[in-house]
């Protein structure tokens, strides 16, 4: 029978976001050493990160992938809207357009994107297909011009959704145009 090795005393370690989020403190963990946190993922509500209460319906997932000066640095790996918020947005006599596809960003990061659009009224299937194709085309073009972090920032600020909505409103008016989920593969 193998003997358990003592690792020593546990300490509180502060976890910081990467330079993309100005090295803001995300939280702390009680571990034997900061290296024990490598590869760990955790979710934070977006309103806690940005200070904007209107963003409380979204969660951002971080993954710890490096340790500098005994402080773990976490990088954002996904952003998603909570399912309850999606259910509240969807109403009867409207069309919900969901899609899921893979993109490659400017920095060669592969990501999965899941957009969500709601029309103002019931529409024909041919219009829904056109909207879905236009959405894929627009998001793929946006990804080719931006890194994953820039794309994540564009989603948080609403820049990507605004550009997407302006293009799709020419086809058919939308009540909602959101990126339901974006994550690194």
C-alpha positions as CSV (number, residue, x, y, z in Angstrom):
1,X,0.0,0.0,0.0
2,X,1.4,3.4,-1.0
3,X,1.8,6.0,1.6
4,X,0.1,9.4,1.1
5,X,2.6,12.2,0.7
6,X,2.1,15.4,2.7
7,X,1.9,18.4,0.5
8,X,2.3,21.0,3.2
9,X,0.0,23.7,4.4
10,X,-2.7,25.1,2.1
11,X,-2.7,28.8,1.3
12,X,-5.1,31.3,-0.3
13,X,-4.1,32.1,-3.8
14,X,-5.6,35.0,-5.8
15,X,-6.7,34.3,-9.4
16,X,-6.3,37.1,-11.9
17,X,-7.7,37.5,-15.4
18,X,-5.3,37.9,-18.3
19,X,-4.1,41.2,-19.8
20,X,-7.3,41.2,-21.9
21,X,-9.3,42.1,-18.8
22,X,-6.6,44.3,-17.3
23,X,-5.4,41.6,-14.8
24,X,-8.5,42.1,-12.7
25,X,-8.9,39.8,-9.7
26,X,-11.5,37.1,-10.4
27,X,-11.4,35.4,-7.0
28,X,-9.2,33.2,-4.8
29,X,-8.8,29.5,-4.1
30,X,-7.5,27.5,-1.1
31,X,-4.7,25.2,-2.5
32,X,-1.3,23.7,-1.6
33,X,0.4,25.5,-4.5
34,X,-0.7,27.7,-7.4
35,X,0.3,25.0,-9.9
36,X,-2.5,22.8,-8.5
37,X,-4.9,25.1,-10.3
38,X,-3.5,24.5,-13.8
39,X,-6.3,23.5,-16.2
40,X,-9.2,24.3,-13.8
41,X,-12.2,26.1,-15.2
42,X,-14.7,28.4,-13.4
43,X,-17.6,30.6,-14.3
44,X,-18.3,34.2,-13.4
45,X,-21.4,36.2,-14.0
46,X,-20.6,38.9,-16.6
47,X,-22.1,41.6,-14.5
48,X,-19.6,40.9,-11.7
49,X,-16.7,41.3,-14.2
50,X,-18.0,44.4,-16.0
51,X,-20.0,46.1,-13.2
52,X,-22.9,46.4,-15.6
53,X,-26.1,44.9,-14.1
54,X,-27.7,44.6,-17.6
55,X,-25.3,41.8,-18.3
56,X,-26.4,39.6,-15.4
57,X,-27.9,37.1,-17.8
58,X,-24.5,36.0,-19.2
59,X,-21.8,33.9,-17.7
60,X,-18.1,33.9,-18.8
61,X,-15.9,30.8,-18.3
62,X,-12.2,31.1,-17.5
63,X,-9.5,28.5,-17.6
64,X,-6.3,28.8,-15.7
65,X,-3.4,28.1,-18.1
66,X,-0.3,29.8,-16.6
67,X,1.2,30.8,-13.3
68,X,3.3,34.0,-13.1
69,X,5.0,35.0,-9.8
70,X,3.0,32.4,-7.9
71,X,-0.3,33.9,-9.2
72,X,-2.5,31.9,-11.6
73,X,-3.6,33.7,-14.7
74,X,-6.9,32.8,-16.2
75,X,-8.0,33.2,-19.9
76,X,-11.6,33.5,-21.1
77,X,-12.6,30.4,-23.0
78,X,-16.4,30.9,-23.4
79,X,-19.3,33.2,-23.0
80,X,-22.9,32.1,-22.8
81,X,-26.4,33.5,-22.1
82,X,-28.2,31.7,-19.4
83,X,-31.0,29.3,-20.7
84,X,-33.6,31.0,-18.5
85,X,-33.0,34.3,-20.2
86,X,-33.4,32.7,-23.6
87,X,-36.8,31.2,-22.5
88,X,-38.0,34.6,-21.3
89,X,-37.1,36.2,-24.7
90,X,-39.0,33.7,-26.8
91,X,-42.7,34.5,-27.3
92,X,-45.5,32.9,-29.3
93,X,-46.2,34.1,-32.9
94,X,-42.5,34.7,-33.4
95,X,-39.8,32.6,-35.0
96,X,-36.8,31.5,-33.1
97,X,-33.7,31.0,-35.3
98,X,-30.9,28.9,-33.7
99,X,-27.7,27.9,-35.4
100,X,-24.4,26.3,-34.4
101,X,-21.2,26.3,-36.5
102,X,-17.4,26.4,-36.1
103,X,-15.3,29.4,-37.0
104,X,-11.5,30.1,-37.2
105,X,-10.4,33.4,-35.8
106,X,-7.5,35.6,-37.0
107,X,-5.2,34.0,-34.4
108,X,-6.1,30.5,-35.7
109,X,-8.3,29.8,-32.7
110,X,-11.2,27.5,-33.5
111,X,-14.4,28.4,-31.8
112,X,-18.0,27.2,-31.8
113,X,-20.6,30.0,-32.2
114,X,-24.3,29.7,-31.5
115,X,-26.3,32.7,-32.6
116,X,-30.0,33.3,-31.6
117,X,-32.4,35.5,-33.5
118,X,-36.1,36.2,-33.0
119,X,-38.3,37.6,-35.7
120,X,-41.1,40.0,-35.1
121,X,-43.7,37.7,-36.6
122,X,-44.2,34.2,-38.1
123,X,-42.2,33.9,-41.3
124,X,-41.7,31.5,-44.2
125,X,-39.1,28.9,-44.1
126,X,-37.2,30.3,-47.1
127,X,-36.7,33.6,-45.2
128,X,-35.5,31.7,-42.1
129,X,-32.9,29.8,-44.3
130,X,-31.7,33.1,-45.8
131,X,-31.3,34.7,-42.4
132,X,-29.4,31.7,-41.1
133,X,-27.0,31.7,-44.1
134,X,-26.4,35.5,-43.9
135,X,-25.7,35.1,-40.2
136,X,-23.1,32.4,-40.7
137,X,-21.4,34.5,-43.5
138,X,-21.3,37.6,-41.4
139,X,-19.9,35.9,-38.3
140,X,-17.3,34.0,-40.2
141,X,-16.1,37.2,-41.9
142,X,-16.0,39.0,-38.5
143,X,-13.9,36.1,-37.1
144,X,-11.4,36.2,-39.9
145,X,-10.7,39.9,-39.2
146,X,-10.5,39.6,-35.4
147,X,-8.7,37.5,-32.8
148,X,-10.8,35.3,-30.4
149,X,-10.4,37.9,-27.6
150,X,-11.5,40.7,-29.9
151,X,-14.5,38.6,-30.9
152,X,-15.3,37.9,-27.3
153,X,-15.0,41.6,-26.5
154,X,-17.2,42.5,-29.5
155,X,-19.9,40.1,-28.2
156,X,-19.7,41.5,-24.6
157,X,-20.1,45.1,-25.9
158,X,-22.7,44.2,-28.4
159,X,-20.8,45.4,-31.4
160,X,-21.0,42.0,-33.3
161,X,-24.8,41.7,-32.6
162,X,-25.4,45.3,-33.8
163,X,-23.6,44.7,-37.1
164,X,-25.4,41.4,-37.5
165,X,-28.8,42.9,-36.8
166,X,-28.3,45.8,-39.2
167,X,-27.5,43.4,-42.0
168,X,-30.4,41.0,-41.2
169,X,-33.0,43.7,-40.8
170,X,-32.8,44.3,-44.5
171,X,-34.0,40.7,-45.0
172,X,-36.6,40.6,-42.3
173,X,-37.1,42.7,-39.0
174,X,-35.8,41.1,-35.8
175,X,-36.7,41.7,-32.2
176,X,-33.6,40.0,-30.9
177,X,-30.2,39.2,-32.3
178,X,-27.8,37.6,-29.7
179,X,-24.8,35.3,-29.6
180,X,-26.2,32.6,-27.3
181,X,-22.8,30.9,-26.9
182,X,-19.2,31.3,-28.1
183,X,-16.5,28.9,-26.9
184,X,-13.0,27.8,-27.7
185,X,-12.7,24.3,-29.1
